[in-house]
Amino acid sequence: MAYKISDECVACGACAAECPVGAISEGDGKYEINADVCVECGACAGVCPVGAPSAE
């Protein structure tokens, strides 16, 4: 299942820069992951300073 970004997101952009498939974009106050593009690699979770991305 695709990763999702929780409301803990501080909109730093670290996850978007790390995503190998470009599935992450800036949303309204936080970043969002396009589930149709996400390959569930976990790269975003590894660089997030607050642990916002997680597998659902």
PDBQT receptor file of N, H, CA, C and O in Angstrom, charges set to zero:
ATOM      1  N   MET A   1       0.840  -1.180   0.000  1.00  0.00    +0.000 N 
ATOM      2  CA  MET A   1       0.000   0.000   0.000  1.00  0.00    +0.000 C 
ATOM      3  C   MET A   1       0.889   1.250   0.000  1.00  0.00    +0.000 C 
ATOM      4  O   MET A   1       1.947   1.259   0.630  1.00  0.00    +0.000 OA
ATOM      5  N   ALA A   2       0.481   2.253  -0.672  1.00  0.00    +0.000 N 
ATOM      6  H   ALA A   2      -0.379   2.246  -1.184  1.00  0.00    +0.000 HD
ATOM      7  CA  ALA A   2       1.252   3.487  -0.809  1.00  0.00    +0.000 C 
ATOM      8  C   ALA A   2       1.465   4.182   0.527  1.00  0.00    +0.000 C 
ATOM      9  O   ALA A   2       0.673   4.040   1.458  1.00  0.00    +0.000 OA
ATOM     10  N   TYR A   3       2.548   4.932   0.597  1.00  0.00    +0.000 N 
ATOM     11  H   TYR A   3       3.192   5.048  -0.160  1.00  0.00    +0.000 HD
ATOM     12  CA  TYR A   3       2.837   5.737   1.782  1.00  0.00    +0.000 C 
ATOM     13  C   TYR A   3       1.891   6.931   1.818  1.00  0.00    +0.000 C 
ATOM     14  O   TYR A   3       1.400   7.382   0.783  1.00  0.00    +0.000 OA
ATOM     15  N   LYS A   4       1.643   7.435   3.025  1.00  0.00    +0.000 N 
ATOM     16  H   LYS A   4       2.042   7.069   3.866  1.00  0.00    +0.000 HD
ATOM     17  CA  LYS A   4       0.837   8.637   3.222  1.00  0.00    +0.000 C 
ATOM     18  C   LYS A   4       1.594   9.542   4.170  1.00  0.00    +0.000 C 
ATOM     19  O   LYS A   4       2.399   9.074   4.975  1.00  0.00    +0.000 OA
ATOM     20  N   ILE A   5       1.339  10.837   4.078  1.00  0.00    +0.000 N 
ATOM     21  H   ILE A   5       0.685  11.217   3.425  1.00  0.00    +0.000 HD
ATOM     22  CA  ILE A   5       2.002  11.811   4.939  1.00  0.00    +0.000 C 
ATOM     23  C   ILE A   5       0.982  12.327   5.947  1.00  0.00    +0.000 C 
ATOM     24  O   ILE A   5      -0.091  12.807   5.581  1.00  0.00    +0.000 OA
ATOM     25  N   SER A   6       1.338  12.220   7.218  1.00  0.00    +0.000 N 
ATOM     26  H   SER A   6       2.210  11.830   7.516  1.00  0.00    +0.000 HD
ATOM     27  CA  SER A   6       0.429  12.630   8.295  1.00  0.00    +0.000 C 
ATOM     28  C   SER A   6       0.454  14.147   8.491  1.00  0.00    +0.000 C 
ATOM     29  O   SER A   6       1.231  14.860   7.857  1.00  0.00    +0.000 OA
ATOM     30  N   ASP A   7      -0.399  14.609   9.368  1.00  0.00    +0.000 N 
ATOM     31  H   ASP A   7      -1.030  14.030   9.884  1.00  0.00    +0.000 HD
ATOM     32  CA  ASP A   7      -0.470  16.031   9.690  1.00  0.00    +0.000 C 
ATOM     33  C   ASP A   7       0.752  16.513  10.461  1.00  0.00    +0.000 C 
ATOM     34  O   ASP A   7       0.892  17.712  10.706  1.00  0.00    +0.000 OA
ATOM     35  N   GLU A   8       1.634  15.602  10.845  1.00  0.00    +0.000 N 
ATOM     36  H   GLU A   8       1.520  14.628  10.646  1.00  0.00    +0.000 HD
ATOM     37  CA  GLU A   8       2.887  15.970  11.517  1.00  0.00    +0.000 C 
ATOM     38  C   GLU A   8       3.849  16.665  10.551  1.00  0.00    +0.000 C 
ATOM     39  O   GLU A   8       4.841  17.250  10.988  1.00  0.00    +0.000 OA
ATOM     40  N   CYS A   9       3.575  16.610   9.267  1.00  0.00    +0.000 N 
ATOM     41  H   CYS A   9       2.770  16.135   8.912  1.00  0.00    +0.000 HD
ATOM     42  CA  CYS A   9       4.431  17.199   8.230  1.00  0.00    +0.000 C 
ATOM     43  C   CYS A   9       4.707  18.671   8.525  1.00  0.00    +0.000 C 
ATOM     44  O   CYS A   9       3.796  19.442   8.825  1.00  0.00    +0.000 OA
ATOM     45  N   VAL A  10       5.998  19.046   8.431  1.00  0.00    +0.000 N 
ATOM     46  H   VAL A  10       6.738  18.419   8.188  1.00  0.00    +0.000 HD
ATOM     47  CA  VAL A  10       6.408  20.435   8.644  1.00  0.00    +0.000 C 
ATOM     48  C   VAL A  10       6.745  21.133   7.319  1.00  0.00    +0.000 C 
ATOM     49  O   VAL A  10       7.308  22.228   7.318  1.00  0.00    +0.000 OA
ATOM     50  N   ALA A  11       6.404  20.504   6.206  1.00  0.00    +0.000 N 
ATOM     51  H   ALA A  11       5.947  19.615   6.206  1.00  0.00    +0.000 HD
ATOM     52  CA  ALA A  11       6.574  21.057   4.859  1.00  0.00    +0.000 C 
ATOM     53  C   ALA A  11       8.012  21.475   4.549  1.00  0.00    +0.000 C 
ATOM     54  O   ALA A  11       8.248  22.521   3.944  1.00  0.00    +0.000 OA
ATOM     55  N   CYS A  12       8.967  20.648   4.971  1.00  0.00    +0.000 N 
ATOM     56  H   CYS A  12       8.775  19.799   5.463  1.00  0.00    +0.000 HD
ATOM     57  CA  CYS A  12      10.380  20.967   4.724  1.00  0.00    +0.000 C 
ATOM     58  C   CYS A  12      10.819  20.587   3.314  1.00  0.00    +0.000 C 
ATOM     59  O   CYS A  12      11.783  21.153   2.799  1.00  0.00    +0.000 OA
ATOM     60  N   GLY A  13      10.128  19.635   2.678  1.00  0.00    +0.000 N 
ATOM     61  H   GLY A  13       9.344  19.175   3.096  1.00  0.00    +0.000 HD
ATOM     62  CA  GLY A  13      10.447  19.231   1.316  1.00  0.00    +0.000 C 
ATOM     63  C   GLY A  13      11.488  18.139   1.188  1.00  0.00    +0.000 C 
ATOM     64  O   GLY A  13      11.808  17.728   0.073  1.00  0.00    +0.000 OA
ATOM     65  N   ALA A  14      12.026  17.659   2.297  1.00  0.00    +0.000 N 
ATOM     66  H   ALA A  14      11.766  17.993   3.203  1.00  0.00    +0.000 HD
ATOM     67  CA  ALA A  14      13.054  16.617   2.246  1.00  0.00    +0.000 C 
ATOM     68  C   ALA A  14      12.538  15.362   1.549  1.00  0.00    +0.000 C 
ATOM     69  O   ALA A  14      13.268  14.733   0.783  1.00  0.00    +0.000 OA
ATOM     70  N   CYS A  15      11.296  14.998   1.808  1.00  0.00    +0.000 N 
ATOM     71  H   CYS A  15      10.703  15.509   2.430  1.00  0.00    +0.000 HD
ATOM     72  CA  CYS A  15      10.725  13.791   1.217  1.00  0.00    +0.000 C 
ATOM     73  C   CYS A  15      10.595  13.910  -0.302  1.00  0.00    +0.000 C 
ATOM     74  O   CYS A  15      10.899  12.967  -1.033  1.00  0.00    +0.000 OA
ATOM     75  N   ALA A  16      10.148  15.057  -0.765  1.00  0.00    +0.000 N 
ATOM     76  H   ALA A  16       9.900  15.823  -0.172  1.00  0.00    +0.000 HD
ATOM     77  CA  ALA A  16       9.958  15.256  -2.200  1.00  0.00    +0.000 C 
ATOM     78  C   ALA A  16      11.286  15.170  -2.948  1.00  0.00    +0.000 C 
ATOM     79  O   ALA A  16      11.352  14.622  -4.048  1.00  0.00    +0.000 OA
ATOM     80  N   ALA A  17      12.328  15.708  -2.349  1.00  0.00    +0.000 N 
ATOM     81  H   ALA A  17      12.274  16.152  -1.455  1.00  0.00    +0.000 HD
ATOM     82  CA  ALA A  17      13.650  15.667  -2.981  1.00  0.00    +0.000 C 
ATOM     83  C   ALA A  17      14.191  14.245  -3.045  1.00  0.00    +0.000 C 
ATOM     84  O   ALA A  17      14.982  13.929  -3.933  1.00  0.00    +0.000 OA
ATOM     85  N   GLU A  18      13.785  13.392  -2.132  1.00  0.00    +0.000 N 
ATOM     86  H   GLU A  18      13.142  13.648  -1.410  1.00  0.00    +0.000 HD
ATOM     87  CA  GLU A  18      14.297  12.021  -2.050  1.00  0.00    +0.000 C 
ATOM     88  C   GLU A  18      13.504  11.021  -2.877  1.00  0.00    +0.000 C 
ATOM     89  O   GLU A  18      14.024   9.956  -3.210  1.00  0.00    +0.000 OA
ATOM     90  N   CYS A  19      12.263  11.335  -3.216  1.00  0.00    +0.000 N 
ATOM     91  H   CYS A  19      11.840  12.200  -2.946  1.00  0.00    +0.000 HD
ATOM     92  CA  CYS A  19      11.389  10.391  -3.925  1.00  0.00    +0.000 C 
ATOM     93  C   CYS A  19      11.929  10.085  -5.328  1.00  0.00    +0.000 C 
ATOM     94  O   CYS A  19      12.069  10.994  -6.146  1.00  0.00    +0.000 OA
ATOM     95  N   PRO A  20      12.234   8.800  -5.613  1.00  0.00    +0.000 N 
ATOM     96  CA  PRO A  20      12.810   8.450  -6.921  1.00  0.00    +0.000 C 
ATOM     97  C   PRO A  20      11.826   8.485  -8.081  1.00  0.00    +0.000 C 
ATOM     98  O   PRO A  20      12.242   8.475  -9.240  1.00  0.00    +0.000 OA
ATOM     99  N   VAL A  21      10.527   8.527  -7.791  1.00  0.00    +0.000 N 
ATOM    100  H   VAL A  21      10.190   8.536  -6.850  1.00  0.00    +0.000 HD
ATOM    101  CA  VAL A  21       9.531   8.510  -8.859  1.00  0.00    +0.000 C 
ATOM    102  C   VAL A  21       8.709   9.793  -8.937  1.00  0.00    +0.000 C 
ATOM    103  O   VAL A  21       7.778   9.881  -9.736  1.00  0.00    +0.000 OA
ATOM    104  N   GLY A  22       9.039  10.778  -8.124  1.00  0.00    +0.000 N 
ATOM    105  H   GLY A  22       9.796  10.707  -7.474  1.00  0.00    +0.000 HD
ATOM    106  CA  GLY A  22       8.334  12.055  -8.170  1.00  0.00    +0.000 C 
ATOM    107  C   GLY A  22       6.891  11.989  -7.713  1.00  0.00    +0.000 C 
ATOM    108  O   GLY A  22       6.043  12.722  -8.223  1.00  0.00    +0.000 OA
ATOM    109  N   ALA A  23       6.602  11.118  -6.757  1.00  0.00    +0.000 N 
ATOM    110  H   ALA A  23       7.291  10.522  -6.343  1.00  0.00    +0.000 HD
ATOM    111  CA  ALA A  23       5.221  10.937  -6.292  1.00  0.00    +0.000 C 
ATOM    112  C   ALA A  23       4.792  11.964  -5.255  1.00  0.00    +0.000 C 
ATOM    113  O   ALA A  23       3.618  12.022  -4.890  1.00  0.00    +0.000 OA
ATOM    114  N   ILE A  24       5.743  12.786  -4.771  1.00  0.00    +0.000 N 
ATOM    115  H   ILE A  24       6.696  12.739  -5.068  1.00  0.00    +0.000 HD
ATOM    116  CA  ILE A  24       5.444  13.706  -3.681  1.00  0.00    +0.000 C 
ATOM    117  C   ILE A  24       5.430  15.147  -4.172  1.00  0.00    +0.000 C 
ATOM    118  O   ILE A  24       6.344  15.594  -4.864  1.00  0.00    +0.000 OA
ATOM    119  N   SER A  25       4.373  15.864  -3.800  1.00  0.00    +0.000 N 
ATOM    120  H   SER A  25       3.630  15.501  -3.238  1.00  0.00    +0.000 HD
ATOM    121  CA  SER A  25       4.265  17.270  -4.186  1.00  0.00    +0.000 C 
ATOM    122  C   SER A  25       3.746  18.079  -3.007  1.00  0.00    +0.000 C 
ATOM    123  O   SER A  25       3.159  17.540  -2.069  1.00  0.00    +0.000 OA
ATOM    124  N   GLU A  26       3.974  19.380  -3.077  1.00  0.00    +0.000 N 
ATOM    125  H   GLU A  26       4.451  19.818  -3.838  1.00  0.00    +0.000 HD
ATOM    126  CA  GLU A  26       3.530  20.266  -2.001  1.00  0.00    +0.000 C 
ATOM    127  C   GLU A  26       2.022  20.449  -2.084  1.00  0.00    +0.000 C 
ATOM    128  O   GLU A  26       1.474  20.796  -3.130  1.00  0.00    +0.000 OA
ATOM    129  N   GLY A  27       1.369  20.208  -0.958  1.00  0.00    +0.000 N 
ATOM    130  H   GLY A  27       1.814  19.926  -0.108  1.00  0.00    +0.000 HD
ATOM    131  CA  GLY A  27      -0.079  20.377  -0.884  1.00  0.00    +0.000 C 
ATOM    132  C   GLY A  27      -0.420  21.596  -0.057  1.00  0.00    +0.000 C 
ATOM    133  O   GLY A  27       0.382  22.524   0.055  1.00  0.00    +0.000 OA
ATOM    134  N   ASP A  28      -1.590  21.596   0.512  1.00  0.00    +0.000 N 
ATOM    135  H   ASP A  28      -2.241  20.843   0.420  1.00  0.00    +0.000 HD
ATOM    136  CA  ASP A  28      -2.067  22.710   1.314  1.00  0.00    +0.000 C 
ATOM    137  C   ASP A  28      -1.542  22.594   2.742  1.00  0.00    +0.000 C 
ATOM    138  O   ASP A  28      -2.184  21.975   3.591  1.00  0.00    +0.000 OA
ATOM    139  N   GLY A  29      -0.394  23.177   3.007  1.00  0.00    +0.000 N 
ATOM    140  H   GLY A  29       0.128  23.680   2.318  1.00  0.00    +0.000 HD
ATOM    141  CA  GLY A  29       0.195  23.161   4.344  1.00  0.00    +0.000 C 
ATOM    142  C   GLY A  29       1.056  21.966   4.657  1.00  0.00    +0.000 C 
ATOM    143  O   GLY A  29       1.738  21.951   5.682  1.00  0.00    +0.000 OA
ATOM    144  N   LYS A  30       1.044  20.959   3.800  1.00  0.00    +0.000 N 
ATOM    145  H   LYS A  30       0.490  20.971   2.967  1.00  0.00    +0.000 HD
ATOM    146  CA  LYS A  30       1.893  19.786   3.974  1.00  0.00    +0.000 C 
ATOM    147  C   LYS A  30       2.106  19.133   2.613  1.00  0.00    +0.000 C 
ATOM    148  O   LYS A  30       1.427  19.459   1.639  1.00  0.00    +0.000 OA
ATOM    149  N   TYR A  31       3.045  18.219   2.565  1.00  0.00    +0.000 N 
ATOM    150  H   TYR A  31       3.596  17.954   3.356  1.00  0.00    +0.000 HD
ATOM    151  CA  TYR A  31       3.302  17.494   1.322  1.00  0.00    +0.000 C 
ATOM    152  C   TYR A  31       2.345  16.318   1.196  1.00  0.00    +0.000 C 
ATOM    153  O   TYR A  31       1.833  15.808   2.193  1.00  0.00    +0.000 OA
ATOM    154  N   GLU A  32       2.109  15.893  -0.047  1.00  0.00    +0.000 N 
ATOM    155  H   GLU A  32       2.525  16.307  -0.856  1.00  0.00    +0.000 HD
ATOM    156  CA  GLU A  32       1.174  14.808  -0.326  1.00  0.00    +0.000 C 
ATOM    157  C   GLU A  32       1.825  13.794  -1.250  1.00  0.00    +0.000 C 
ATOM    158  O   GLU A  32       2.662  14.148  -2.080  1.00  0.00    +0.000 OA
ATOM    159  N   ILE A  33       1.443  12.539  -1.106  1.00  0.00    +0.000 N 
ATOM    160  H   ILE A  33       0.763  12.252  -0.431  1.00  0.00    +0.000 HD
ATOM    161  CA  ILE A  33       1.971  11.465  -1.941  1.00  0.00    +0.000 C 
ATOM    162  C   ILE A  33       0.870  10.975  -2.871  1.00  0.00    +0.000 C 
ATOM    163  O   ILE A  33      -0.231  10.648  -2.429  1.00  0.00    +0.000 OA
ATOM    164  N   ASN A  34       1.178  10.929  -4.165  1.00  0.00    +0.000 N 
ATOM    165  H   ASN A  34       2.073  11.195  -4.524  1.00  0.00    +0.000 HD
ATOM    166  CA  ASN A  34       0.248  10.400  -5.151  1.00  0.00    +0.000 C 
ATOM    167  C   ASN A  34       0.322   8.870  -5.078  1.00  0.00    +0.000 C 
ATOM    168  O   ASN A  34       1.319   8.278  -5.490  1.00  0.00    +0.000 OA
ATOM    169  N   ALA A  35      -0.708   8.246  -4.564  1.00  0.00    +0.000 N 
ATOM    170  H   ALA A  35      -1.518   8.728  -4.229  1.00  0.00    +0.000 HD
ATOM    171  CA  ALA A  35      -0.728   6.797  -4.361  1.00  0.00    +0.000 C 
ATOM    172  C   ALA A  35      -0.592   6.019  -5.666  1.00  0.00    +0.000 C 
ATOM    173  O   ALA A  35      -0.108   4.887  -5.657  1.00  0.00    +0.000 OA
ATOM    174  N   ASP A  36      -1.006   6.602  -6.777  1.00  0.00    +0.000 N 
ATOM    175  H   ASP A  36      -1.399   7.521  -6.784  1.00  0.00    +0.000 HD
ATOM    176  CA  ASP A  36      -0.913   5.918  -8.063  1.00  0.00    +0.000 C 
ATOM    177  C   ASP A  36       0.522   5.863  -8.581  1.00  0.00    +0.000 C 
ATOM    178  O   ASP A  36       0.842   5.037  -9.435  1.00  0.00    +0.000 OA
ATOM    179  N   VAL A  37       1.382   6.735  -8.071  1.00  0.00    +0.000 N 
ATOM    180  H   VAL A  37       1.122   7.406  -7.377  1.00  0.00    +0.000 HD
ATOM    181  CA  VAL A  37       2.770   6.811  -8.525  1.00  0.00    +0.000 C 
ATOM    182  C   VAL A  37       3.729   6.173  -7.517  1.00  0.00    +0.000 C 
ATOM    183  O   VAL A  37       4.777   5.655  -7.903  1.00  0.00    +0.000 OA
ATOM    184  N   CYS A  38       3.380   6.208  -6.239  1.00  0.00    +0.000 N 
ATOM    185  H   CYS A  38       2.529   6.629  -5.925  1.00  0.00    +0.000 HD
ATOM    186  CA  CYS A  38       4.227   5.698  -5.155  1.00  0.00    +0.000 C 
ATOM    187  C   CYS A  38       4.591   4.226  -5.385  1.00  0.00    +0.000 C 
ATOM    188  O   CYS A  38       3.727   3.403  -5.685  1.00  0.00    +0.000 OA
ATOM    189  N   VAL A  39       5.898   3.907  -5.237  1.00  0.00    +0.000 N 
ATOM    190  H   VAL A  39       6.600   4.576  -4.993  1.00  0.00    +0.000 HD
ATOM    191  CA  VAL A  39       6.369   2.535  -5.396  1.00  0.00    +0.000 C 
ATOM    192  C   VAL A  39       6.700   1.887  -4.046  1.00  0.00    +0.000 C 
ATOM    193  O   VAL A  39       7.308   0.817  -3.998  1.00  0.00    +0.000 OA
ATOM    194  N   GLU A  40       6.300   2.535  -2.963  1.00  0.00    +0.000 N 
ATOM    195  H   GLU A  40       5.806   3.404  -3.001  1.00  0.00    +0.000 HD
ATOM    196  CA  GLU A  40       6.450   2.004  -1.611  1.00  0.00    +0.000 C 
ATOM    197  C   GLU A  40       7.896   1.688  -1.238  1.00  0.00    +0.000 C 
ATOM    198  O   GLU A  40       8.160   0.695  -0.560  1.00  0.00    +0.000 OA
ATOM    199  N   CYS A  41       8.828   2.527  -1.676  1.00  0.00    +0.000 N 
ATOM    200  H   CYS A  41       8.613   3.334  -2.226  1.00  0.00    +0.000 HD
ATOM    201  CA  CYS A  41      10.241   2.273  -1.399  1.00  0.00    +0.000 C 
ATOM    202  C   CYS A  41      10.662   2.713  -0.003  1.00  0.00    +0.000 C 
ATOM    203  O   CYS A  41      11.636   2.189   0.536  1.00  0.00    +0.000 OA
ATOM    204  N   GLY A  42       9.946   3.667   0.595  1.00  0.00    +0.000 N 
ATOM    205  H   GLY A  42       9.154   4.093   0.157  1.00  0.00    +0.000 HD
ATOM    206  CA  GLY A  42      10.260   4.133   1.931  1.00  0.00    +0.000 C 
ATOM    207  C   GLY A  42      11.344   5.189   2.009  1.00  0.00    +0.000 C 
ATOM    208  O   GLY A  42      11.736   5.588   3.106  1.00  0.00    +0.000 OA
ATOM    209  N   ALA A  43      11.837   5.651   0.872  1.00  0.00    +0.000 N 
ATOM    210  H   ALA A  43      11.519   5.327  -0.019  1.00  0.00    +0.000 HD
ATOM    211  CA  ALA A  43      12.889   6.671   0.870  1.00  0.00    +0.000 C 
ATOM    212  C   ALA A  43      12.434   7.940   1.571  1.00  0.00    +0.000 C 
ATOM    213  O   ALA A  43      13.224   8.586   2.260  1.00  0.00    +0.000 OA
ATOM    214  N   CYS A  44      11.183   8.299   1.404  1.00  0.00    +0.000 N 
ATOM    215  H   CYS A  44      10.541   7.774   0.844  1.00  0.00    +0.000 HD
ATOM    216  CA  CYS A  44      10.643   9.507   2.029  1.00  0.00    +0.000 C 
ATOM    217  C   CYS A  44      10.660   9.400   3.553  1.00  0.00    +0.000 C 
ATOM    218  O   CYS A  44      11.012  10.353   4.248  1.00  0.00    +0.000 OA
ATOM    219  N   ALA A  45      10.277   8.240   4.057  1.00  0.00    +0.000 N 
ATOM    220  H   ALA A  45       9.990   7.466   3.492  1.00  0.00    +0.000 HD
ATOM    221  CA  ALA A  45      10.239   8.032   5.503  1.00  0.00    +0.000 C 
ATOM    222  C   ALA A  45      11.632   8.099   6.108  1.00  0.00    +0.000 C 
ATOM    223  O   ALA A  45      11.800   8.533   7.248  1.00  0.00    +0.000 OA
ATOM    224  N   GLY A  46      12.626   7.671   5.349  1.00  0.00    +0.000 N 
ATOM    225  H   GLY A  46      12.490   7.319   4.423  1.00  0.00    +0.000 HD
ATOM    226  CA  GLY A  46      13.994   7.661   5.840  1.00  0.00    +0.000 C 
ATOM    227  C   GLY A  46      14.612   9.031   6.022  1.00  0.00    +0.000 C 
ATOM    228  O   GLY A  46      15.551   9.182   6.803  1.00  0.00    +0.000 OA
ATOM    229  N   VAL A  47      14.110  10.031   5.321  1.00  0.00    +0.000 N 
ATOM    230  H   VAL A  47      13.348   9.909   4.686  1.00  0.00    +0.000 HD
ATOM    231  CA  VAL A  47      14.697  11.370   5.413  1.00  0.00    +0.000 C 
ATOM    232  C   VAL A  47      13.825  12.372   6.167  1.00  0.00    +0.000 C 
ATOM    233  O   VAL A  47      14.282  13.481   6.446  1.00  0.00    +0.000 OA
ATOM    234  N   CYS A  48      12.614  12.023   6.497  1.00  0.00    +0.000 N 
ATOM    235  H   CYS A  48      12.243  11.122   6.270  1.00  0.00    +0.000 HD
ATOM    236  CA  CYS A  48      11.708  12.958   7.174  1.00  0.00    +0.000 C 
ATOM    237  C   CYS A  48      12.147  13.201   8.615  1.00  0.00    +0.000 C 
ATOM    238  O   CYS A  48      12.294  12.252   9.385  1.00  0.00    +0.000 OA
ATOM    239  N   PRO A  49      12.358  14.471   8.987  1.00  0.00    +0.000 N 
ATOM    240  CA  PRO A  49      12.809  14.767  10.346  1.00  0.00    +0.000 C 
ATOM    241  C   PRO A  49      11.744  14.557  11.427  1.00  0.00    +0.000 C 
ATOM    242  O   PRO A  49      12.074  14.491  12.612  1.00  0.00    +0.000 OA
ATOM    243  N   VAL A  50      10.467  14.452  11.028  1.00  0.00    +0.000 N 
ATOM    244  H   VAL A  50      10.200  14.506  10.066  1.00  0.00    +0.000 HD
ATOM    245  CA  VAL A  50       9.401  14.268  12.018  1.00  0.00    +0.000 C 
ATOM    246  C   VAL A  50       8.638  12.951  11.848  1.00  0.00    +0.000 C 
ATOM    247  O   VAL A  50       7.672  12.703  12.570  1.00  0.00    +0.000 OA
ATOM    248  N   GLY A  51       9.057  12.118  10.914  1.00  0.00    +0.000 N 
ATOM    249  H   GLY A  51       9.842  12.320  10.328  1.00  0.00    +0.000 HD
ATOM    250  CA  GLY A  51       8.416  10.825  10.711  1.00  0.00    +0.000 C 
ATOM    251  C   GLY A  51       7.016  10.892  10.145  1.00  0.00    +0.000 C 
ATOM    252  O   GLY A  51       6.189  10.028  10.439  1.00  0.00    +0.000 OA
ATOM    253  N   ALA A  52       6.732  11.905   9.336  1.00  0.00    +0.000 N 
ATOM    254  H   ALA A  52       7.404  12.606   9.097  1.00  0.00    +0.000 HD
ATOM    255  CA  ALA A  52       5.381  12.063   8.801  1.00  0.00    +0.000 C 
ATOM    256  C   ALA A  52       4.978  10.994   7.774  1.00  0.00    +0.000 C 
ATOM    257  O   ALA A  52       3.837  10.534   7.820  1.00  0.00    +0.000 OA
ATOM    258  N   PRO A  53       5.851  10.580   6.855  1.00  0.00    +0.000 N 
ATOM    259  CA  PRO A  53       5.430   9.550   5.896  1.00  0.00    +0.000 C 
ATOM    260  C   PRO A  53       5.400   8.158   6.555  1.00  0.00    +0.000 C 
ATOM    261  O   PRO A  53       6.305   7.795   7.306  1.00  0.00    +0.000 OA
ATOM    262  N   SER A  54       4.356   7.403   6.261  1.00  0.00    +0.000 N 
ATOM    263  H   SER A  54       3.621   7.698   5.650  1.00  0.00    +0.000 HD
ATOM    264  CA  SER A  54       4.273   6.041   6.764  1.00  0.00    +0.000 C 
ATOM    265  C   SER A  54       3.460   5.189   5.821  1.00  0.00    +0.000 C 
ATOM    266  O   SER A  54       2.630   5.696   5.067  1.00  0.00    +0.000 OA
ATOM    267  N   ALA A  55       3.698   3.897   5.864  1.00  0.00    +0.000 N 
ATOM    268  H   ALA A  55       4.372   3.484   6.476  1.00  0.00    +0.000 HD
ATOM    269  CA  ALA A  55       2.935   2.957   5.037  1.00  0.00    +0.000 C 
ATOM    270  C   ALA A  55       1.579   2.763   5.693  1.00  0.00    +0.000 C 
ATOM    271  O   ALA A  55       1.490   2.585   6.908  1.00  0.00    +0.000 OA
ATOM    272  N   GLU A  56       0.544   2.796   4.907  1.00  0.00    +0.000 N 
ATOM    273  H   GLU A  56       0.616   2.940   3.920  1.00  0.00    +0.000 HD
ATOM    274  CA  GLU A  56      -0.812   2.626   5.443  1.00  0.00    +0.000 C 
ATOM    275  C   GLU A  56      -1.351   1.291   5.014  1.00  0.00    +0.000 C 
ATOM    276  O   GLU A  56      -2.481   0.943   5.356  1.00  0.00    +0.000 OA
TER     277      GLU A  56
